[in-house]
Amino acid sequence: MVTPPGAGPAGTVRETPFTVFNEKGDPLRGDLRYTAGGRPAPLILVCHGFTAHKDWGPFPFIGNALAAAGFASAVFNFSHNGMGPGFRRFTELEKFSRNTIGREVGDVRALVDAAAAGVLGKGILDPSRIGILGHSRGGGVALLAASRDERIRAVVGWGSVATFRRFTPHQREIWERDGFLPVTVRGMRTRLRYGIEILRDLDANADAYDLHRAAAALRVPLLLVHGEADVSVKPEEARSLVDAAGGTLRQMVVIGGTGHAFGAGHPWRASNPALDRAIAETAAWFHSYL
């Protein structure tokens, strides 16, 4: 077990795999991390981004760090992210091709429901204190979910997108013509693709998935952490969300000299000052508002 820098309360971080089912019966597989002893801890749901997964790069380390800081962290795979039970390869290609934003928001709701019902972390976590952390597209999903579910009491986004419509007119033409859009993952050979269902869902829910509207509707504290040198999702996207979130406590932290993944990558090697700071800012935010 990795011991994160700046760990909070003393104690060994424990890790328990879990499976929760969403309303359609799809499994959500994840890892609950916590420190034993003491009263039930606030729960932090950790949402991965596009083509990532719960074991990608720093996510286990982040889950450990949050647990060591006094939270119960649930780092999980979205039900249609393409990862099967083996967790290391994209084996559920057909599910990936149907992975809409609405499905991911529904997955978050299923986890909140499971915590509230005692199915997830009974006696370990406090279901009245739930926060959510998301990276990249997962940050947008976290914001959207929190704007719809008052049980989520604080939000943190890392490198968060401000729109889910991240395709060019030319890519749309290919999508419409072929009925799917090939998905590339840097450094990997995959057969991933987005089916036409995803495009139709984005078109039909343009207003419902509008993240600036979601930010304006948010009534809980919002922290956005962004790398100054992020070229995948430029800091201006996060700033536009902070500006839109006029009715809630909001803050943006820009970390200099780092990019979209805060210096981390896959496979995981070690932490670095940028990632350590992102974790510290996140833990402080959740300690303040949960």
N, C-alpha and C positions, 0 to 999 in steps of 0.2 A: 504493500500500500504506500503510495506516495505521500510524503508529509509536505503539505504546501507551505511556502514561506509566509510568515506573519500569521500563522494559525492562531485561532482564538482560544476558546475554552480547552483546557487539557482533556485528553482522552483519545482513545483510538477510534478512527472513523470506521464504521461498519458499513458493509455493502450488502444489500439484499435485492436480487433480481425480482421483478414483478411483471405480471401480465394483467392488463385491464382491457375490457372490451368496450368499444364505442357502441352507439345506439343501433348500428347495423350489424353488430357482431364481429367486427374486424378487431384483431388483437393489437394492442399497444404494448410493446415490450420495452422495459426500461430497467434502470437501477436506482434504488432508493439508498441514499447515503446519509448517515447520521452518526452522532456520538451518543454512546449509551449513557444512561443516567440523567437525572434532572427532569424537569417538566417537559411536556410536549413542545416541540420546536416549530417555528414558522416554516411553512413549506414553500420552496422555490421550484417552480416548473422550469426546466431548461429546454428551449426549443432550438433544434439545429436548423441550419439553413439549407438552401437548394443543393441537392446531390450530396449532402453530408449525412451523418448518422450519429447515433449516441456514442459510438466508439471512435469517431473521427478525431484525429489529432488531439487537441487539448481538452475535449469535452469530459473525459473521466477525471482529469486533473481539476477542472473547474468544479465538477460535482464534489470532489474531495475537499477542495478549498472552502466551498460554501458550507459543507458539513462541519469542517473544523472551525469555522467561524460562528457556529451555533445554530445553523439552519438544518432542516431536512431537505436534501436536494433530490429531485426526480429528473434524471436525464433520460430521455426516452426517444424512441423512433416513432415518427408519424406512421400511421397505419398503411399509407400508400407511398412510402418513400423508396420502395424497391428492395429493401433489405429483408431477407427471410430470417428464420430462426438462427442461422449461423452467424449473422451480424457482421460478416467480413466481406461479403460479395453481394452485388446486385443480382438477385435470383428471381425476384418477383417483378419481372419487366412489364407484365400486363397491368399490374396494380399501379406501377409508376406512371404508366401512360394515361391513367385516369385520376391522377392526384390533383384535385382542385384545391383552391384556397378554402372553399367552404368545408371540404373534408378535414383540412388541418385545424380550422377553427372548431369544428365539431369534436376532433380528437382532444383538444384542450378542454373543452367543456366536459368530456367524458372523464378526464382525469380529475377535474374539480369535483364532479359528482362522486367519483370513487373516494376522494378524500373526505367529502362531507358525509358519506355513508359509512365510513370506517373500513371500506374495502381496501383502501391504500393507506398503509402506515398507521393503523389503529394503535393508539397509545404512544406512538412515536412523534407524530406531527399534530399541530393545532390547526384544524380546518377553518377556524375563524381568522387565521392570519396566512393568507396565500399571496405570494408574489410570483411574477413571471419574468424570465429573462430569455431573450431571443437574439440570435445572431443572423445578420443579413436578412434573407427573406423571413426567417424565423422571428426576427424583430418586428417585421410588419404584421405577421400573424399574431404575435403576442399583443401588440397594440390593438389590433382589431378585436381579438378575443376579450381583452380587458374593457374595451368600450361597450361590449355587449353583456358582460357578466360582472355584476357588482360584488361578487364574492372574491374577485381578484382585486387586491387592495394596493398594489404598487407594481410599476412596470419599469423594466430596464431593457434598452435595446443596444446591441453592439453592432456597429456598422449597418444600421437598419436602412432598409429600402423605404422610399417614400411613394413608390408605385409598384404594383405587381405586373404592369404591362411593360415588359423588358425585351421586346422583340422589335425588329425593324420592319418597315413595309415590305421589303423583299422577303424576309422570313415569313411574314404573314401570307404572301402569295404562295410560297412553297407549302405552307401548312394547309391552305385551302385547296391547292391543286392535288397534293398527295394524300391528304387526310391525316397527316402526321408531320411533326417537326423533329428531326434528329437532334439529340441532346449530346453535347460533347462535354467531357470532364477532363480537365488538364491532367496529363500524366497517366491517364487510364484508357484502356481499350474497352468500350462498352457498346451494347446495342440498345441503349436507352433512347426512348423517343416519347414525345408528347402527342397524345391522340387529339383528334378534333374536338372531343368533349371538353378539353381544357380551354381551348379557344372560345368555344360557345359559352362556357361558364363565365369566362372573363367578360365577354360582351354583354351577357344577360345581367351580370351583377356589377356593372361599372360603378354605379353609385354605392352599392352596398360594400364594395371592396375599396372605396376611396379612402386612403389612409389619412388625408388631410381632414376629411369629415370625421373620421374616427378619432383623430387627435382632438378636434374641436369638441367632440362629445365626451371625451374622457373626463372623469371626475376624480381620478386618483393620481398620486404623484408619478411623474414620468421623468426618467433619466435616460439620456442618449449619450453613449460613449462611442467616439469615432476616432479612427486613425487619421492623422493629418495628411498622410501620403496615400490614403485609400484611393485606388484608381478603379476598383470594381464598383463601389458605391461611393460617390464623392461626398465629402462632408456637407456640401450644400443641400443634399437631400435631407439629412438629419436636421439641419438648421430650419428648413421649410416646415418640418413637422413640429419643431419647438415653437416656431412662430404661430402655427395653427392652433396649438394647444393653449388657447388663451384662458380657459376656465379652470385650469388646474395648476398645481405646483409643478414647474418643469425646469429642467436644467440640462445643459449640454457640456460635456467634457471632451475636449480635443486633446489627444495624446500625440505629441510631436515625434517625428522620425519613425513612424510605424504605419503599416497598411491595414488591409481589410481583416486579416486574421491576427493582428497584434503580434506579428513576429512568430506565430506558431504555425505548424504545418502537420502533414500526415506523411509518414508515420511520426508519432510523437517522440520527441527527444528530451527536451528540457524547457523550463519556463525562461522568461526573460523580463527585464524591467517593465516593458510596455504591457505585457500580459498581467504581470503582478499588479500593476497600477489599475488596470481595468477591473480585476477581481476586487481589489481593495475599495475602489470607488463604488462598486456594485454592492459589496457587503455593507458598507457604511450607509448607503441609501436604504437598503432593506432594513437595517437595524433602526434607522430613524422612523420608518413609516409602517412597519409591521408590528 
